Amino acid sequence: MNWTALDTAEQLNSIKQNHGYSLIFKHSTRCSISMMVKRRFEMDWDRIPTEIPLYFLDLIRYREISNQIAGEFAVHHESPQLLLIKDGECILDQSHGEISVDDTLLMIE
């Protein structure tokens, strides 16, 4: 699997309009905890169905998009943070040590 960089507001609007699931991983490139959680997630991400797009947000570089995500999906800003979006709604919001492929898969029908 590969990350798709989330770096424009247009991409975020597309995620909101998407029918089905999308995953957004918000990552601080300056945080060792965020790096560790990202690495752990990537070790298991091959279990996520390949048709689910995986978006990666460098929130240091794209803070305005991170703020837009918090507002559009009514979630508190965290880093690292994993959001599972279904049909334009956030149905799972995990942060720090809570981020888990297993818990994400439980939410996917």
Contact map, one row per residue, 1 for C-alpha under 8 A:
1110000000000000000000000000000000000000000011000100000000000000000000000000000000000000000000000000000000000
1111000000000000000000000000000000000000000000000000010000000000000000000000000000000000000000000000000000000
1111100000000000000000000000000000000000000000000000111100000000000000000000000000000000000000000000000000000
0111110000000000000000000000000000000000000000000000111100000000000000000000000000000000000000000000000000000
0011111000000000000000000000000000000000000000000000001110000000000000000000000000000000000000000000000000000
0001111100110000000000000000000000000000000000000000001111000000000000000000000000000000000000000000000000000
0000111110100000000000000000000000000000000000000000000010000100100000000000000000000000000000000000000000000
0000011111110000000000000000000000000000000000000000000000000000100000000000000000000000000000000000000000000
0000001111111000000000000000000000000000000000000000000000000000100000000000000000000000000000000000000000000
0000000111111100000000000000000000000000000000000000000000000000000000000000000000000000000000000000000000000
0000011111111110000000000000000000000000000000000000000000000000000000000000000000000000000000000000000000000
0000010111111111000000000000000000000000000000000000000000000000100010000000000000000000000000000000000000000
0000000011111111100000000000000000000000000000000000000000000000000000000000000000000000000000000000000000000
0000000001111111110000000000000000000000000000000000000000000000000000000000000000000000000000000000000000000
0000000000111111110001000000000000000000000000000000000000000000000000000000000000001001000000000000000000000
0000000000011111110000000000000000000000000000000000000000000000000000000000000000001011100000000000000000000
0000000000001111111000000000000000000000000000000000000000000000000000000000000000000011000000000000000000000
0000000000000111111111000000000000000000000000000000000000000000000000000000000000000111000000000000000000000
0000000000000000111110000000000000000000000000000000000000000000000000000000000000000111000000000000000000000
0000000000000000011111000000000000000000000000000001000000000000000000000000000000001110000000000000000000000
0000000000000000011111100000000000000000000000000001100000000000000000000000000000011110000000000000000000010
0000000000000010010111110000000000000000000000000001111000000000000000000000000000011100000000000000000000000
0000000000000000000011111000000000000000000000000001111000000000000000000000000001111000000000000000000000000
0000000000000000000001111100000000000000000000000000011110000000000000000000000011111000000000000000000000000
0000000000000000000000111110000000000000000000000000011110000000000000000000000111100000000000000000000000000
0000000000000000000000011111000000000000000000000000000111100000010000000000011111000000000000000000000000000
0000000000000000000000001111100001100100000000000000000111100000000000000000001110000000000000000000000000000
0000000000000000000000000111111001100000000000000000000001110000000000000000001100000000000000000000000000000
0000000000000000000000000011111101100000000000000000000001110000000000000000000000000000000000000000000000000
0000000000000000000000000001111100000000000000000000000000010000000000000000000000000000000000000000000000000
0000000000000000000000000001111111100000000000000000000000000000000000000000000000000000000000000000000000000
0000000000000000000000000000111111110000000000000000000000000000000000000000000000000000000000000000000000000
0000000000000000000000000000001111111000000000000000000000000000000000000000000100000000000000010000000000000
0000000000000000000000000011101111111100000000000000000000000000000000000000001100000000000000010000000000000
0000000000000000000000000011101111111110000000000000000000000000000000000000000000000000000000000000000000000
0000000000000000000000000000000111111111000000000000000000000000000000000000000000000000000000000000000000000
0000000000000000000000000000000011111111100000000000000000000000000000000000000100000000000000011010000000000
0000000000000000000000000010000001111111110000000000000000000000000000000000000100000000000000000000000000000
0000000000000000000000000000000000111111111000000000000000000000000000000000000000000000000000000000000000000
0000000000000000000000000000000000011111111100000000000000000000000000000000000000000000000000000000000000000
0000000000000000000000000000000000001111111110000000000000000000000000000000000000000000000000000011100000000
0000000000000000000000000000000000000111111111000000000000000000000000000000000000000000000000000000000000000
0000000000000000000000000000000000000011111111000000000000000000000000000000000000000000000000000000000000000
0000000000000000000000000000000000000001111111100000000000000000000000000000000000000000000000000000100000000
1000000000000000000000000000000000000000111111110000000000000000000000000000000000000000000000000000100000000
1000000000000000000000000000000000000000011111111100000000000000000000000000000000000000000000000000000000000
0000000000000000000000000000000000000000000111111000000000000000000000000000000000000000000000000000100000000
0000000000000000000000000000000000000000000011111101000000000000000000000000000000000000000000000000100010000
0000000000000000000000000000000000000000000001111111000000000000000000000000000000000000000000000000000000000
1000000000000000000000000000000000000000000001011111100000000000000000000000000000000000000000000000000000000
0000000000000000000000000000000000000000000000001111100000000000000000000000000000000000000000000000000000000
0000000000000000000111100000000000000000000000011111110000000000000000000000000000000000000000000000000000000
0011000000000000000011100000000000000000000000000111111000000000000000000000000000000000000000000000000000000
0111000000000000000001111000000000000000000000000001111100000000000000000000000000000000000000000000000000000
0011110000000000000001111000000000000000000000000000111110000000000000000000000000000000000000000000000000000
0011110000000000000000011110000000000000000000000000011111000000000000000000000000000000000000000000000000000
0000111000000000000000011110000000000000000000000000001111100100010000000000000000000000000000000000000000000
0000010000000000000000000111100000000000000000000000000111111110000000000000000000000000000000000000000000000
0000000000000000000000000111100000000000000000000000000011111110110000000000000000000000000000000000000000000
0000000000000000000000000001110000000000000000000000000001111110000000000000000000000000000000000000000000000
0000000000000000000000000000000000000000000000000000000001111110000000000000000000000000000000000000000000000
0000001000000000000000000000000000000000000000000000000011111111110000000000000000000000000000000000000000000
0000000000000000000000000000000000000000000000000000000001111111111000000000000000000000000000000000000000000
0000000000000000000000000000000000000000000000000000000000000111111100000000000000000000000000000000000000000
0000001110010000000000000000000000000000000000000000000000100111111110000000000000000000000000000000000000000
0000000000000000000000000100000000000000000000000000000010100111111111000000100000000000000000000000000000000
0000000000000000000000000000000000000000000000000000000000000011111111100000100000000000000000000000000000000
0000000000000000000000000000000000000000000000000000000000000001111111110000000000000000000000000000000000000
0000000000010000000000000000000000000000000000000000000000000000111111111110000000000000000000000000000000000
0000000000000000000000000000000000000000000000000000000000000000011111111111100000000000000000000000000000000
0000000000000000000000000000000000000000000000000000000000000000001111111110000000000000000000000000000000000
0000000000000000000000000000000000000000000000000000000000000000000111111100000000000000000000000000000000000
0000000000000000000000000000000000000000000000000000000000000000000011111110000000000000110000000000000000000
0000000000000000000000000000000000000000000000000000000000000000000011111111000000000000000000000000000000000
0000000000000000000000000000000000000000000000000000000000000000000011101111100000000000000010000000000000000
0000000000000000000000000000000000000000000000000000000000000000000001000111110000000000000000000000000000000
0000000000000000000000000000000000000000000000000000000000000000011001000011111010000000000000000000000000000
0000000000000000000000000100000000000000000000000000000000000000000000000001111110000000000000110000000000000
0000000000000000000000000111000001000000000000000000000000000000000000000000111110000000000000110000000000000
0000000000000000000000001111000011001100000000000000000000000000000000000000011111000000000000110000000000000
0000000000000000000000011110000000000000000000000000000000000000000000000000111111100000000011110010000000000
0000000000000000000000111100000000000000000000000000000000000000000000000000000111110000000111100010000000000
0000000000000000000000111000000000000000000000000000000000000000000000000000000011111000011111000000000000000
0000000000000000000011110000000000000000000000000000000000000000000000000000000001111100011110000000000100000
0000000000000011000111110000000000000000000000000000000000000000000000000000000000111111111100000000000000000
0000000000000000011111000000000000000000000000000000000000000000000000000000000000011111111000000000000000000
0000000000000001111110000000000000000000000000000000000000000000000000000000000000001111100000000000000000000
0000000000000011111000000000000000000000000000000000000000000000000000000000000000001111110000000000000000000
0000000000000001000000000000000000000000000000000000000000000000000000001000000000001111111000000000000000000
0000000000000000000000000000000000000000000000000000000000000000000000001000000000111101111110000000000000000
0000000000000000000000000000000000000000000000000000000000000000000000000000000000111100111110000000000000100
0000000000000000000000000000000000000000000000000000000000000000000000000000000001111000011111000000000100100
0000000000000000000000000000000000000000000000000000000000000000000000000010000011110000011111100000000000000
0000000000000000000000000000000000000000000000000000000000000000000000000000000011100000000111110111000000000
0000000000000000000000000000000000000000000000000000000000000000000000000000011111000000000011111110000000000
0000000000000000000000000000000011001000000000000000000000000000000000000000011110000000000001111110000000000
0000000000000000000000000000000000001000000000000000000000000000000000000000000000000000000000111111000000000
0000000000000000000000000000000000000000000000000000000000000000000000000000000000000000000001111111000000000
0000000000000000000000000000000000001000100000000000000000000000000000000000000011000000000001111111101000000
0000000000000000000000000000000000000000100000000000000000000000000000000000000000000000000001001111111100000
0000000000000000000000000000000000000000100110110000000000000000000000000000000000000000000000000011111110000
0000000000000000000000000000000000000000000000000000000000000000000000000000000000000000000000000001111111000
0000000000000000000000000000000000000000000000000000000000000000000000000000000000000000000000000011111111100
0000000000000000000000000000000000000000000000000000000000000000000000000000000000010000000100000001111111110
0000000000000000000000000000000000000000000000010000000000000000000000000000000000000000000000000000111111110
0000000000000000000000000000000000000000000000000000000000000000000000000000000000000000000000000000011111111
0000000000000000000000000000000000000000000000000000000000000000000000000000000000000000001100000000001111111
0000000000000000000010000000000000000000000000000000000000000000000000000000000000000000000000000000000111111
0000000000000000000000000000000000000000000000000000000000000000000000000000000000000000000000000000000001111
